[in-house]
Amino acid sequence: MDRRKEPRHDLELSVRVWGVDLNNHPFSEVVRATSISPQGAVLLDVTSRLRAGDTIDVQHEARNAQCRVVWTRPGETGVQAMPSQPGIFDAGVPKTFAMAGNG
């Protein structure tokens, strides 16, 4: 059974991520986001070392939001927008999908 709270869309977006890594070094990278929901995504090919609980900034097109790293594994990082932040991935999700996710 799927425990996800929001439906996901299997598309790929280019996003910019930045923040501070495990060694307290600032980073900025352009990576791919997939498994998109209005409030979260899986980031592919993040080279900076992050851990669950870290806060990073994610930008897609003109939107950006602070996101919490939910999990990491080699080559993949799961992120979720902080509750007070807008859904930044809405712009990449087809309107029919976004409406289906709302209810």
N, C-alpha and C positions, 0 to 999 in steps of 0.2 A: 504494500500500500504506500502511495506517495504521501509524504508528510508535508509537502510544500504548501504554503498558505496562498500563493498566487500561481496562476498558470504561467508557464514559460513559453517563449517563442524561440525557435532554433534559427536565429539569424546571426550575422556577424557584423559588429560595428567597430570602427576605429575610435579609441578613446585615449585621452591623455590622463595619466595618473601622476600625482606627486605627493610628497610627504617626507617623513624621516624613517630610515630603515632601522634594523636591529642594532646597528653600530652607531646610531645617532648621526648618520650622514644624510643630508638632504638628497633627494632623488627626483627626477622627472623623466617619465618614459611615455612613449606612445605604444599602446598594446591593443590587442583585439579583445572585444567583449562578446560573449555568446551566452546561450541559455538565458535570454533576457526576460525580465519581468519589469513592470513599472517601477519597482523599488530596488531591484538588484540584478546581478549578473555574475557570470563566471569570467574572470579575466585570464587570458591566455598569454603565456610567454613573459610574465613579469620577471625581470632579472634581479630586482632588488629583494633583499631578504626581509620578509614580513612575517608576522605571527597573528594568530587569532586575537582579536581585541584591539589591534592597532586601528588608528583612524587615519584615513588617507583622503585626499581630494581627487575626485573623478570628474572629468569634463567630457561631454559629448555635444558636439556642435556648439551652440551658444550657451548651453546649460551646464552648470557645475553644482556639485553637492559634496558635502563630507559624507564619507561612507565608512562603515565599520567592516574590518576584515573578519569574516565569519569562520573561514577555514582556509588552509593552504595545503597543497601537496605539489610535488614537482611538476612545474609547467602550468599549474592552475591555482587561482586564488578566488574564492567566493566572497563577494562583497554585498552589503545591504546598505541602502541610504539610511542615514540617521533619521529618527522619527520626525524631527523638525525640518527636514530638508525636502525639497520638491522631488518628484519622480523624474530624474534626468533622462531615463532611457525611453520615456514616452515618445520622444521624437523619432526614434528608430523602430518603434513598434507599429505595425499597420493598424489603422483606426478600427477595423473590425475586431482585431485581437484586443486592443486596449478597451473597447467597450465590453467585450465578453468578460474581461478580467474584472470589470467593475460590478458585475453582478447578476 
